[in-house]
Amino acid sequence: MARRARARGARGGPAGRAARLGPAARHRVAGLGRAAPPDPVGRAHPARHHPVRRSAADEDVADLLRVLWPILINTLYALRDVDPVAKETLRSFGFGTPSVLWRVSLPSAAPFIVTGVRIAASVALVVVISTELFAGGWDGIGIYLSDTQSGGGRTDLLLAGAFWAGLLGLLANGLLLAIERIAFRWNTARVEGVS
């Protein structure tokens, strides 16, 4: 009886629900990914679709959701693909769901979560620049690009701003990729050994 209550408590808590998605929940999450794909270029910007002007806070929330989407999707798919044998082995030694999540699921999913962060960084750069172009602001690359085209248009300055935006994106991606390779050296060795 006590064993049953302990097992029910380990599986029934928030960590247990987060750690194991059943087939129905996975189907709903996959449907969510198909129904609401990320829109990093700002085509779905609230100010462009609604006749009533939204506040800056609404625009910031929409931009934040666009940036967090790749991290969420990578995390969900990575946690779904954790080796079930490793999880069941730890459970057979008496570890609860939080321990399985901490010792097996998160370390196994971590490289994919960091890849989601790297993708989100490039999406964030595109979202911030496009938001500045469409919604305005005080300073930033998007404002600079917009200002170069007002009053006659200086194409050379526009191209210089686009070059610096691209260089910033490459540097951010390279830095995050280097951190990923150092932090998860075991994963890159395994991936390079396969190909």
Salt bridges, closest charged atoms under 4 A:
ASP39 OD1 - ARG43 NH2 3.56
GLU59 OE2 - ARG53 NH1 3.58
ASP63 OD1 - ARG66 NH1 2.81
ASP81 OD1 - ARG80 NE 3.60
GLU88 OE2 - ARG91 NH1 2.78
ASP156 OD2 - ARG154 NH2 2.87
GLU180 OE1 - ARG118 NE 3.13
